[in-house]
């Protein structure tokens, strides 16, 4: 050992361990490639078990990762932290993953939404690796707070349909149903009371579904007691999408300490200065509107909440950047949101929005309204085509090639069925960033008065 490690071999193993811990804490494990003996000395400890802590507190790290057999700890500050990308490349086949999810406070309902977002992030990290994984999920208790209260599972945000409750422990499990390449998966509650109070049907069935690599043919599939869940897991994406859209819609008016910061984060990352025409949030929203009309009917009929949220983005964006949007990096833009609204975005009631509009002044609004006009146009066309509403935000180019045979929603020139096969509409064209672009949207006409719904 000493000859392979060179001078380091003369140092006692206990001191070498301190050196390895210090080097690994700097965020790089490349030095492990320098010696086979060095790799053997460290890897068994390093890759034994990772404890992954997911907290519902806004001020806590997005994800907190700890090495069980070394004094190592890494924090991801936000969902796109580079550390998470590094974590996706570890040799999972040698590692046991223990995911500790801490209970939210039902008096601060935004916490369950934050948990939902953080769990989705860690699932994406796991799925980035094709290695088979062994995962244990622990539903923790903390400060006398549990996932149940008085023998009934906690539901921080009541679902509008009583027969389809969304208790918190099921919400944090749902993203795991997207896991792939799983060798072992177990779920453990901390308290015996929770074990007895919860209906474990969704988790039991979901565990079999995950271990069967996403095929809906597990042992529970033939059990009459699980027949309702068989139908649910035939389209589990619909349940996950419904939950995601429900939580995003509820976020608009939730009270508490966490919800205002979630609203702030949503606006700050809605789009970026480097390419304002691109918005992953809008893209996902349009996909839901197109593919899940029943979800829209359930949570946002006529898309009034979506349009109101877009008006709020217009208003608060002016509060951040003023009438003239200065050149800045994406990071500077996000930081500016947090500097302008350090306590978050208030609840998006009409009265609060009117007060904010008066504060920033209406004259500043047209810039952002024009920039997001294709999102407004898509929503307007959806309402006109599927709900009989008037197409208030009309783009004549958009309508000119609409598939006359297809009654599906359309955010494209034509549709994706066999009746017509036209090229998709380029949502980023003519967005006002090109000096030669021509706006065909009627709301951009000088004679068309801009009004808030």
N, C-alpha and C positions, 0 to 999 in steps of 0.2 A: 504493500500500500504506500509506504513512504517513498519508494523510488518512483512510482507513478505520479504521486502528488508533488514531487520535488521538495522544495523547502517547506511547503505547507504540511508535508507528512511528519515533520518534526514537532508540529504543534499538537498538543493534546486534543482529542476528538471534541471535548466539550467547548474548547475555544474555537476550533474550526467551525463548529455549529453556529456560534455567534457570528462569525464572519459570513457564513452562507446566508444566515438570516438577514444580515445587513445588506448584502448584495441583492438578494431577492426582493427586499423591501423597496429597492430603488426602481423596481418595475421591469427588470429584465432577467431572463433565465438563460441567456445565450452562453454564459460561462460554463453551463453544464455540458456543452458540446466539446469542451477542451480535453476531457479525460473520462474514459469509461469508468475508472474507479471512483472518480469524483461524482459522476452521475449516479452510480450505485449507492454511494454513501448518502446522497441527498434525496433521490427520487422517491424512495420508499416512504420517507417522511412527508415530502412535499405533496405527493399525489395520493396520500392515504384517504383523507376525508376533507372536503371543503364544506364549511358551515356557511350557508347563504342566508342572511337575515334581511327580511323585507318588512319595513316599518310603515305604519300609516301616518307618521308625523311628517309634515312638510319640511321641517328643519333637519330631519334625519337624512343620511345619504340615500340616493335612489336605490342602491343595492350595497350591502355591506358583506364582504366575503372574507372569511377567516380560515386559515389553515389549522387543522386540529392538532398536528404534531410539531408544528413550528410556530414561533411567535411572529406570525405574519398576518397582516390585515390590509385589505385594499378597499377603497371606497369608490363607487361610481357616483358622481355628483348629479348626473342627469342621464336621460335615456340614451343619448348619443355619445356618452363618454367613451373615449378610445380604449379605456381599460376593459370595457365589456367585450370589445372586439378581440382583444388579446385573450380574454378568458375563454372564448369560443374555440381556441386552438389547443387547449390542454389535452393530454391523452386520457379521455374520459373512460376508456376501457379499464384503466388502472385505478379509477377514482370512485369513491362513494360521495354522492351529493346529498347533503341534508339541507332542505329548504325550510327555514323557520319563518312563518308568517304570523305577525303580531296582530292582535285583535283591534279593530277600529272602535272609536268612541261613537255610539249612535247619536249622541248630542252634537257631534260635529260630522254630519253625514258626508261631507266631501272626502273624508278619510277613506271610505270604501271605494270611491272612484280612484283615489291615488293608489290604493293597493291594486286595483284592477289594472291600472296602467303599468305599474312596476312589475307585476307578475307577467303581463304580456311581454315586457322587455326581456325578462330572464328566459322565458320560453323561446323567444327568437334567438337568444344566445345559444341555448341548448341545441336548437334545430340547425344552427349553422355548422354543426359538426355531424358527420355521418357515423361516428363511433357509437357503439351501444352503451347506454348509460344506466346506472343504478341510482334511483332517486327515492328519497324518503321525504315526505311533506309533513311538517309538524304544525298543527294549529295551536299556537301558544296561548297561554293566559298571562296577563300582566296587570299589576296594580288593581287586583280584584276584578279585572275586566276579562270576560270570557266571550266565546262565540254564542253563548246562550245566556239567558237571564230568566230566573225564576222558572227553569225547566222548559223554556221555549226558545228556539233559535232566534238570534237577533237579525232583524231586517232593517238596516239603517235607513234605506230609502224604499218605502212601500211601493210595490209594483201595482200598477193600476187595475190588474185583474187578479182578484183574490185567489182564484183557483190555480194561478201560476206564480206563487210566491218566489221571490228571489232572496232567500236568506244569505247573509254575508258569507258564510262558509262555502256555499255553492258558487257564489260569484267569484271568489278567489280561486276555486278549483277549475272553473270552466276553461280558462286559457290553456291549462295543461292538457286538455283534450286535443289540442293541436300538436302535441309532442309526437315525434317519430324516432325510430331507432332506440326504443326503450327495452332494456333487458329486465329490469325490476322496478316496480313502483308500489309504494305503500303510503298510506295516510294515517297519521296518529293524532288524536286529540289529546291535549294535556290533562283535561279533567274527566273524571268518570261521569259527572253530571252531563257534560256535553255528549259523551258517548251514548248516554241513555236518551237524551232529549232530541237528538238529531235524527232525521230521516236520511239514512246513508244510501238510499237507492241510486241517486244520480252518481255519487262517487264510486260506489261498487260497480255499477255498470260502466262508468267512464274508465275505471281502472282496467277492466277487461278489454274495452275498446282500444285503449292506448297500447296495452301489451300485445294486442293482435294487430299492431301497426296500422291502426285506423280503419280496419275492416270490421263492419258491423255484423260479426258472426262469432260471438264469444259464448261462454257457457250460459250466461244470463239470457242470451237471446232466445233460448228455448224454455225459459222459465216463465210460466203464466203471470207471475207476480211482477214481471218487468216488461210486459207487453207495451205499455204506454211509452216506456223509454226506448224500446226498439224503434218506434216511429220517430222519436226525437233524434236519435243518433243516425237515422237514415239521412238526416240533413242537419247535423250538429252545427254546421256553419251558420245556419239560420238562427239558431238559439244564441250563439255567440254574437252574431251581428245585432240581433234584437237587444241583447243586454248592453252592448256597446252604444247603440243609438239611444237607448233608454237613459243610460247614465249621462251621455253627452247632453241630451235634452234637459234632464233634470238639473244639471250643473248650472244652468242659466240663472236659476232663482234660489238655489240652496243658501241657507244661512250657515253660520259657523266661521271658524278661523281658516279652514283649509280651502273651502270652495272659492273665495275671492282670489286666492293665489292660483288655483287651477284655471279660473277664467282668464287671469293675466297670462299664464303660460300658453294657453290656447291662442290668444290674440297675438302674443309676441312671436309665435312660431307658425302663424297661419300662412305666411309667405315670407320670402327673404328679399332684401334689396338686390342681391346678385342676380336674381331672375324672378321678378314679381309675378310673371305670368304663370309660374309653376306653383301649385299648392297641393301637397299630399292630402291635406284636410279636405279640400274641395273635391279632389279626385275620388277619395273614399266616399264622401257624401253623395256624389252623383252616382256612384256605383250602387249604393244602397237604394237610392231613389229609383234607379232603373230596374234593379233585380228583386227588390223586396217591397213591393207596393203595400203589402199587408202591414209591414212594420211602420211605414209612413202613416197609414190610416190609424194605427193604434196609438202612436206617440206624437205625431205632428201633422194632423190632417190640414190640408191646404198649405202646409209648409210655412205657416205663419211664424212659428218660433224660429225657423231657419232664417227667414227674411228679416225678422226683428234682430237676430244675432248679427246678421251682416250689416244692418244699419248701425248697430252698436260698434262693430269693428270700424266702420267709417268714422264714427264720432271720436272714439278713443284714440284712433290712429292720429287724428289731427291734434289731439291733446299731447301726443308724444312728439310728433315731428313738425307741427305747425303747418301753415299753408304751403310752405316750400320744403320739399323733402331733400335735405342735404345728402351729399354722397357719403356713404359710410359702409363699413363692412357688415356682414351678417351678425357677427358677434357684438359689434357696437350697437346695432339696431336692437338686438334683444336686450342688451344691458340698459339701453335708453328707456325701454318699456318699464323695466324694474325700478329705474331711478325715478321715473315720472309717477308711477303708481306703486310705491313701496308696500302699501297695505293691500294691494290687489285691486281687482275690478269689482265694483259694487254689483249687487243683484240687478239683473237686466229687466227690471220692471219699466214700464213706459214712462212713469213719472221721473225715475232716476235718469233715464236716457234723455228726456226733455231738459232736465236741469244741466246735464253735461253738454248738450247741444248749445244751450244758451251760453254756457261758460266759454266754449271754444269758438262759437260763431259759425253760422251756416255757410258763409261765403267760402270757407276753406274746403268744403266737401267734394266738389266735382272730381278732383284728381283721383281719389281712391275709388269713387263710384265708377268712373270710367275704367279704371284698371281691373276691377272685378266684374266687368259688365257681362262676360260670357257666363259666369256662374249665375248671375241674375237672369240672363236670357234663358239658360237651360232650365232653371226652375220655373220661369214663366211659361215656357213652352210645355213643360210637363203638366202644369196646372191647366193650361188651355186644352191639351190633348186628352188628359185623363180625368179631369174634374169639371170640365165645362166652364172654367174661368176665362176671363178675357186675358189675352196675351199682352200684358201691360208693357213688358220689356221685350220688344220684338226685334229680332235680327232678320232682315229680309233675306240675307244670304243663307241663313240657317234654314228658313222655311222653303226656299226655292227648290231644294233637292230632297225634301223630306219624302220618305218612302210612302207613296199613296196607298199601297196595298197592306201595309203593316200597321196594326193598331197598338203595337208595343210602344212604350216610352221611347224617346229617341234623343240621345245627346250626340248623334252622329248625323252625317249626311246619308240618309238611308238607314239601314238596320243591319243586324248581324244574322238575319234569317235568310232563307233561300229566295224570298220574293225579290229582293234586290241586293246587290253586292257592290256598294259604292265605297269610296275611300272615306275613312273617318275624318270628321271635322277637326281641323287644327285649332284647338282652343286658345293657342298662344298667338295666333296671327291677328293682326289688326288691333292690338291691345293698347295702342296709343304710344308705344315705345319707339315705333318706327316713324320717322318723319314723313314717309310717303304713304303711310297706311291711311285707309279711308274708313271711317266709322259708319256702319250701316245700322246701328242700333238707334231706335227712335228716341230713347231717353237721352241720347247725346245731342239731339237736334236742339239748337238754341231756342226754338219755339216750344220745346217740350219741357214743361215745368217739373223740376225735381221735387218730389214729395215723399215724405215718410209715410209708410202705411199707417 
